[in-house]
Amino acid sequence: MLATQLARTASLNANFFQDKKNVESYLFTQEQARHHDLDAVYQLAQNGLELLSVGSKHLKTLKSSLLTPSSRFTDRTMLSKEENAAIDEEVETLLFAISPFLMEQAASKVVEWLVRRFRVNEFNVDAVLTVFLPYHATAQFVKMVSILRVPDSSLWSFLNVHKKALTPVYRDSLVKEMLSNHFLANFIVNILEKHVQAKQEHRAVINFALSTNVQYIALVVPDRVHISPLLLSFTQAMTKSRSIDVVSASILLLGHLSSRVALSKDVLESILTSLTSLKVAIDPKTLISGISLILQRQNSLSRLPDPLFDAILRLLDTGNSIEPYVLFLTSLGFLSPLCATLCSKIEAEPSTDILLALTTSEHLSREGTQILCSTVIQAAVKGPSPVTVLLRPVLSRMYQLFPEELRSAAVKIQKDEGIIQTEEIEALLSSLLQPMGTPISQALQDELVLASSSDPFLRAQGIQSILGKDIDELTDDEENTARERTKDLLLSLFSESESSVLETLYSSPTKISQILGVESILERLEIILAKSHVDIPFDVFTRHAQFLLDLEPDNAANLSRIDLIIGQQLLVTKANFKRATFVRRQLQSTRPGILDNGLLAGVRNLFDAHWESIKGNTEGMSAFNEKLIHLLAGAAFDLLRSG
């Protein structure tokens, strides 16, 4: 009995009495450490744990054998392999528990005890670095590295340089080491998941995982060896954590990863399906934006997984407005599989509403419009009759908003599918011009079909025939319906991309004004002329601009509106200087009177004083634009005051 007590005492204070010059300490300098024996350090650890427990329910209930009175007599060099393994587990548990507080003095007292009594800086290097690496640029990390015992063969041998120099490890250096050592990279990538498993997610480790992994993903070779561990780790962290911050960070990391590598259909479906089985409820916008981020550069997915699609429908069918999510839903990677799934499940109540919202969204790009048109028209042609009927309102809206894109999609399908599909598509497009159950005359029907043809020559023929009719003289209900359909078609043709078709459409400004009304025409032209020079070829722009100049307003308000649209076309940049020059020349040669009255009164003097000197001169263009805007605003104010 006495021998055992003497052995414990000898083990307890062996380092303290035998080698005071080389005491390894986290909390103290070597000089200070020599004046604190293990009993004193134990009391410090107890005090530190008590202080930490005030702000942590987990630490308040934590029962660790490493902080019991009997632990003061533990000497790891005298324990069996199994006993040391048990201590390793206890060390990891305690380190994770205090990891959110490592920057606090109280936590440093607990770490000091683990270093002095259990030699974690020697026996538990991996566990120590798992919790300390999120603080890699701090003095606490530098101090810990200075006492680590790292063999040259270790993953962590690069730290010996920092140990000697007493310098922090900055993120660039850490990522560089990750790129040169695949095993080290896997360890660091898994740090967040390990904290999730320990249920000790905190801000420092989340920020560390985000910043380090984003930089690593951007630089690593995107092959299977490097990407697979990342996918697994991020997905595991996302699905196992109850922290909304960890889930959001994991989604963001998966998005960055998917931007670097093309993922297989199975992998994408697995990731997206896992979003429906999270352990924490996330904000709907976070979910939708996350899906958009993950799919942004992927094209292997033809449809969304059913569990995910059902979750999206539930989200948008609970009274929530679709508007906050449209920006993400219309991103190209998301839009394609979403539209295909909506079309295949069009019978689900919100599906039609979602498609209509996408169709009318201001966020829908030109390429997105093409995807939408192609997907919907294919589903309508290839699907059973009930699907075609349910998709008809969507196709009709598309035909009104972007008929050219719809015709282009139809032409592509015709080329791909052959004559059978061609006949079905022509019949479908033709039916869009006629309300269901409303008959119209065969002659007018033929002209409407011609005007909606995919052939520009036939479209021009159809327009010419329609403009040759006295549409406004139709009076009975049946013909009034036909007249409205004709107006819808003619308005849709303002978006025409073929200059020759526009030439026919705009051949009689007076007649088309009588049919459509000046106000409707101006609304459409405002939208079209606001597009950039990239979206509208110059020859098409000149057709629109000349028609605007030839248009006769029916009241003072529309006169001012025409002047304002013309004035907007005179604002110059290097990109649209050619467009503005055309408008100026046409104004001066064909409609000089516009420059003497209304909002544009005085613009002639502005042309004479500045136009020749501003070509290629960015500062000159800016000065001209400022004066033009000032002139238009002043004229508008005068008109309001006089009116």
Secondary structure, 3 states (H helix, E strand, C coil): CHHHHHHHHHHHHHHHHHCHHHCCCCCCCHHHHCCCCHHHHHHHHHHHHHHHHHCCHHHHHCCCHHHCHHHHHCCHHHCCHHHHHHHHHHHHHHHHHHHHHCCCHHHHHHHHHHHHHHCHHHHCHHHHHHHHHHHCCCHHHHHHHHHCCCCCCCCCCCHHHHHHHCCCCCHHHHHHHHHHCHHHHHHHHCHHHHHHHCCCCCHHHHHHHHHHHHHHHHHCCCCHHHHHHHHHHHHHHHHHCCCHHHHHHHHHHHHHHHCCCCCCHHHHHHHHHHCCCCCCCCCHHHHHHHHHHHHCCCCCCCCCCHHHHHHHHHHHCCCCCCHHHHHHHCCHHHHHHHHHHHHHCCCCHHHHHHHHHHHCCCCCCHHHHHHHHHHHHHHHHHCCHHHHHHHHHHHHHHHHHCHHHHHHHHHHHHHHHCHHHHHHHHHHHHHCCCCCCCCCCHHHHHHHHHHCCCCHHHHHHHHHHHHCCCHHHCCCHHHHHHHHHHHHHHHHHHHCCCHHHHHHHCCCHHHHHHHHCHHHHHHHHHHHHCCCCCCCCHHHHHHHHHHHHHCCCCCHHHHHHHHHHHHHHCCCCCCCHHHHHHHHHHHHHHCHHHHHCHHHCCHHHHHHHHHHHHCCCHHHHHHHHHHHHHHHHHHHHHHHHHC
